[in-house]
């Protein structure tokens, strides 16, 4: 590993301060907009996400420029072959399925606490349902599938792996960045986020191309969004009384899905662990940035 890297100039704490400032400014600005114009909170939340990811990308690229970091070396701006995609896309499909069943497994252990409350919320939502803002939904899909993968991969893989890799080694940097990635997405999908973060980090280290984990991350988000997209586009409108009647059977189906999810989780866990074992960069000592810099000479 090079004795000096431009990434040494980056202060994680300074970058964290900028991100917190961005969050604070957006929160107070959009709160003011909400009180003045009384905008729907769902719409406001989508705009918050959009402006946050755009702001985060700006912060990261601005930091690269200030610290004389060549962003092409971070991104790995070399041609990506179809063979790379053929190798990693099936892994991403499997990881997305594993993430889904991991959520079902978590819900299985929380089911006694949440199912009845969930059903009551569904009933209340039906009775107070408001028309879906299709433009806001389309914007949320764009944010989730395009903006979020670019911004998050730039931060957690492009910056954290390269910066932490100089201090603690590439393999440990992948692990730490994945833990932080999971903590930022702290919800019932935290297991899937952690495994996904590991895969994205390992793929970045192996390919030296950030476009590959960005593409895999975008595919994951698209697959997660696809049921909702299908519902918005193809589902016919159903009156509230029909839906209300169906809710009486929902508890039974939820319990069946949770049991199936736990079974699939147990079956897939060894496969996922084997994939991580094969991908783990044991002998990698050079951060992707430095490797790309050498290959660009």
C-alpha positions as CSV (number, residue, x, y, z in Angstrom):
1,X,0.0,0.0,0.0
2,X,1.2,3.5,-0.8
3,X,2.8,5.3,2.1
4,X,0.7,8.3,1.3
5,X,-2.7,8.6,-0.2
6,X,-4.9,11.7,-0.8
7,X,-7.5,9.9,1.2
8,X,-5.4,10.5,4.3
9,X,-6.5,14.2,4.0
10,X,-10.1,13.3,4.5
11,X,-11.4,13.7,8.1
12,X,-14.4,11.4,8.8
13,X,-15.5,13.7,11.6
14,X,-15.4,16.8,9.3
15,X,-17.5,14.9,6.7
16,X,-19.9,13.7,9.4
17,X,-20.3,17.4,10.5
18,X,-21.2,18.5,6.9
19,X,-23.8,15.7,6.6
20,X,-25.4,16.6,10.0
21,X,-25.5,20.2,8.8
22,X,-27.2,19.2,5.6
23,X,-29.8,17.2,7.5
24,X,-30.4,20.1,9.9
25,X,-30.8,22.7,7.1
26,X,-33.1,20.4,5.2
27,X,-35.2,19.6,8.2
28,X,-35.8,23.2,9.2
29,X,-36.3,24.4,5.6
30,X,-38.9,21.7,4.8
31,X,-40.6,22.2,8.2
32,X,-41.0,25.8,7.3
33,X,-42.4,24.9,3.9
34,X,-44.8,22.5,5.6
35,X,-46.2,25.1,8.0
36,X,-46.5,27.8,5.3
37,X,-48.0,25.7,2.5
38,X,-49.4,22.7,4.4
39,X,-47.9,20.1,2.0
40,X,-48.7,16.5,2.5
41,X,-46.0,14.8,4.7
42,X,-45.5,11.9,2.3
43,X,-44.7,14.4,-0.5
44,X,-42.5,16.4,1.9
45,X,-40.6,13.2,2.9
46,X,-39.9,12.3,-0.8
47,X,-38.5,15.8,-1.4
48,X,-36.4,15.5,1.8
49,X,-34.9,12.3,0.5
50,X,-34.2,13.8,-2.9
51,X,-32.5,16.9,-1.7
52,X,-30.6,14.9,0.9
53,X,-29.1,12.6,-1.6
54,X,-28.3,15.4,-4.1
55,X,-26.7,17.3,-1.2
56,X,-24.7,14.3,-0.1
57,X,-23.3,13.7,-3.6
58,X,-22.4,17.4,-3.8
59,X,-20.6,17.2,-0.4
60,X,-18.6,14.1,-1.5
61,X,-17.6,15.5,-4.9
62,X,-16.7,18.8,-3.3
63,X,-14.5,17.0,-0.7
64,X,-12.8,15.1,-3.5
65,X,-12.0,18.4,-5.3
66,X,-10.8,20.1,-2.1
67,X,-8.5,17.2,-1.1
68,X,-7.1,16.7,-4.7
69,X,-8.8,13.2,-4.9
70,X,-9.4,12.1,-8.5
71,X,-13.0,11.0,-8.5
72,X,-12.4,8.8,-11.5
73,X,-10.0,6.8,-9.4
74,X,-12.7,6.5,-6.7
75,X,-15.3,5.4,-9.2
76,X,-12.9,3.2,-11.3
77,X,-13.8,4.7,-14.6
78,X,-12.8,1.6,-16.7
79,X,-15.0,-0.5,-19.0
80,X,-17.2,-3.0,-17.2
81,X,-17.5,-6.3,-18.9
82,X,-20.8,-8.3,-19.1
83,X,-18.9,-11.2,-17.5
84,X,-18.7,-9.1,-14.3
85,X,-22.4,-8.4,-14.3
86,X,-23.2,-12.0,-15.0
87,X,-21.2,-13.0,-12.0
88,X,-22.7,-10.5,-9.5
89,X,-26.3,-10.1,-10.6
90,X,-27.3,-13.6,-9.5
91,X,-25.6,-12.9,-6.2
92,X,-27.7,-9.7,-5.9
93,X,-30.9,-11.5,-6.7
94,X,-30.1,-14.1,-4.0
95,X,-29.2,-11.3,-1.5
96,X,-32.5,-9.5,-2.2
97,X,-34.5,-12.7,-1.5
98,X,-32.4,-13.3,1.6
99,X,-33.1,-9.7,2.8
100,X,-36.9,-10.2,2.3
101,X,-36.9,-13.5,4.3
102,X,-34.7,-11.9,6.9
103,X,-37.4,-9.3,7.4
104,X,-40.0,-12.0,7.7
105,X,-37.9,-13.8,10.3
106,X,-37.6,-10.7,12.4
107,X,-41.3,-10.1,12.1
108,X,-41.9,-13.8,13.1
109,X,-40.3,-13.1,16.5
110,X,-42.1,-9.8,16.9
111,X,-45.5,-11.1,15.6
112,X,-47.2,-11.2,19.0
113,X,-46.3,-7.6,19.5
114,X,-47.3,-6.1,16.2
115,X,-49.8,-8.1,14.1
116,X,-53.0,-7.0,15.8
117,X,-51.9,-3.4,15.9
118,X,-50.9,-3.7,12.2
119,X,-54.4,-5.0,11.3
120,X,-56.0,-2.1,13.2
121,X,-53.8,0.4,11.3
122,X,-54.8,-1.2,8.0
123,X,-58.5,-0.8,8.9
124,X,-57.9,2.8,9.9
125,X,-56.0,3.4,6.7
126,X,-58.8,2.0,4.6
127,X,-61.4,4.2,6.3
128,X,-59.3,7.3,5.9
129,X,-57.7,6.5,2.6
130,X,-56.6,9.4,0.4
131,X,-55.9,9.3,-3.4
132,X,-52.3,8.3,-4.2
133,X,-50.2,11.1,-5.6
134,X,-48.8,9.3,-8.7
135,X,-46.2,12.0,-9.4
136,X,-44.8,11.8,-5.8
137,X,-44.8,8.0,-6.1
138,X,-42.8,8.2,-9.4
139,X,-40.4,10.6,-7.8
140,X,-39.9,8.3,-4.8
141,X,-39.1,5.5,-7.2
142,X,-36.5,7.7,-9.0
143,X,-34.9,8.6,-5.7
144,X,-34.8,5.0,-4.4
145,X,-33.6,3.4,-7.6
146,X,-31.2,6.1,-8.9
147,X,-30.2,8.7,-6.4
148,X,-29.9,6.6,-3.2
149,X,-27.6,3.9,-4.7
150,X,-25.3,6.5,-6.2
151,X,-25.1,8.6,-3.0
152,X,-24.9,5.7,-0.5
153,X,-22.3,3.8,-2.5
154,X,-20.2,6.9,-2.9
155,X,-20.2,7.4,0.9
156,X,-20.1,3.9,2.3
157,X,-17.9,2.2,-0.3
158,X,-16.2,5.0,-2.3
159,X,-15.2,7.1,0.8
160,X,-15.3,4.8,3.9
161,X,-13.6,1.8,2.4
162,X,-10.8,3.9,0.9
163,X,-10.3,6.0,3.9
164,X,-10.7,3.4,6.6
165,X,-8.7,0.9,4.5
166,X,-5.6,3.0,5.0
167,X,-5.8,2.7,8.8
168,X,-7.3,-0.7,9.6
169,X,-6.9,-2.7,6.3
170,X,-9.3,-3.2,3.4
171,X,-11.1,-6.3,4.8
172,X,-11.9,-4.6,8.1
173,X,-12.9,-1.4,6.3
174,X,-15.5,-3.4,4.3
175,X,-16.9,-4.8,7.6
176,X,-17.0,-1.4,9.4
177,X,-18.6,0.3,6.4
178,X,-21.2,-2.4,6.3
179,X,-22.0,-2.1,10.0
180,X,-22.4,1.7,9.6
181,X,-24.5,1.1,6.5
182,X,-26.8,-1.1,8.5
183,X,-27.0,1.3,11.4
184,X,-28.0,4.1,9.1
185,X,-30.9,1.9,7.8
186,X,-31.8,0.8,11.3
187,X,-35.2,-0.9,10.8
188,X,-36.5,-4.4,10.6
189,X,-34.4,-4.8,7.4
190,X,-31.1,-4.3,9.2
191,X,-29.9,-7.9,8.5
192,X,-30.4,-7.5,4.8
193,X,-28.7,-4.1,4.8
194,X,-25.7,-5.5,6.6
195,X,-25.3,-8.5,4.2
196,X,-25.9,-6.2,1.3
197,X,-23.3,-3.8,2.5
198,X,-20.8,-6.6,2.8
199,X,-21.5,-7.7,-0.8
200,X,-21.3,-4.2,-2.2
201,X,-18.0,-3.5,-0.4
202,X,-16.4,-6.8,-1.4
203,X,-17.5,-6.4,-5.0
204,X,-16.0,-2.8,-5.0
205,X,-12.7,-4.1,-3.7
206,X,-12.6,-7.0,-6.2
207,X,-13.6,-5.0,-9.3
208,X,-12.2,-1.6,-8.3
209,X,-15.3,-0.2,-10.0
210,X,-17.9,1.6,-8.0
211,X,-20.4,1.4,-10.9
212,X,-20.8,-2.4,-10.1
213,X,-22.1,-2.0,-6.5
214,X,-24.1,1.0,-7.6
215,X,-25.8,-1.1,-10.2
216,X,-26.4,-4.0,-7.8
217,X,-27.7,-1.6,-5.1
218,X,-30.1,0.0,-7.7
219,X,-31.3,-3.5,-8.8
220,X,-32.0,-4.4,-5.1
221,X,-34.0,-1.2,-4.6
222,X,-35.9,-1.8,-7.8
223,X,-36.8,-5.3,-6.8
224,X,-37.9,-4.1,-3.3
225,X,-40.1,-1.4,-4.9
226,X,-41.5,-3.7,-7.7
227,X,-44.5,-5.0,-5.8
228,X,-45.5,-1.4,-5.0
229,X,-44.9,-0.3,-8.6
230,X,-47.0,-3.2,-9.9
231,X,-49.8,-2.3,-7.5
232,X,-49.8,1.3,-8.5
233,X,-49.8,0.5,-12.3
234,X,-51.9,-2.6,-12.6
235,X,-54.1,-3.0,-9.6
236,X,-57.7,-2.1,-10.1
237,X,-59.4,0.1,-7.5
238,X,-61.2,-1.9,-4.8
239,X,-63.9,-0.4,-2.6
240,X,-63.2,-0.1,1.1
241,X,-65.9,-2.6,2.1
242,X,-64.3,-5.4,0.0
243,X,-60.9,-4.7,1.5
244,X,-62.3,-4.5,5.0
245,X,-63.8,-8.0,4.5
246,X,-60.4,-9.3,3.3
247,X,-58.6,-8.1,6.4
248,X,-60.4,-10.7,8.5
249,X,-58.3,-13.3,6.7
250,X,-55.0,-11.3,6.8
251,X,-53.8,-12.6,10.1
252,X,-53.9,-16.2,8.9
253,X,-51.9,-15.4,5.7
254,X,-49.4,-13.3,7.6
255,X,-48.7,-16.1,10.0
256,X,-48.2,-18.5,7.0
257,X,-45.8,-16.1,5.3
258,X,-43.8,-15.6,8.4
259,X,-43.3,-19.3,8.9
260,X,-42.3,-19.7,5.2
261,X,-39.9,-16.8,5.6
262,X,-38.2,-18.3,8.6
263,X,-37.8,-21.6,6.7
264,X,-36.2,-19.9,3.7
265,X,-34.0,-17.8,6.0
266,X,-32.6,-21.0,7.5
267,X,-32.1,-22.6,4.1
268,X,-30.4,-19.5,2.5
269,X,-28.2,-18.5,5.4
270,X,-25.4,-21.1,4.7
271,X,-25.5,-20.1,1.0
272,X,-25.1,-16.4,1.8
273,X,-22.3,-17.2,4.3
274,X,-20.5,-19.2,1.7
275,X,-20.8,-16.4,-0.9
276,X,-19.4,-13.9,1.6
277,X,-16.6,-16.4,2.4
278,X,-15.7,-16.6,-1.3
279,X,-15.9,-12.8,-1.9
280,X,-14.0,-11.7,1.3
281,X,-10.8,-9.8,0.3
282,X,-8.3,-11.7,2.5
283,X,-5.1,-10.8,0.7
284,X,-6.2,-7.4,-0.5
285,X,-3.8,-4.7,0.9
286,X,-4.3,-1.9,-1.6
287,X,-7.4,0.3,-1.4
288,X,-9.4,0.6,-4.7
289,X,-8.4,4.2,-5.1
290,X,-4.7,3.5,-5.1
291,X,-5.1,0.5,-7.3
292,X,-7.0,2.6,-9.9
293,X,-4.4,5.3,-9.6
294,X,-1.6,2.9,-10.4
295,X,-3.6,1.3,-13.3
296,X,-4.2,4.8,-14.8
297,X,-0.6,5.6,-15.0
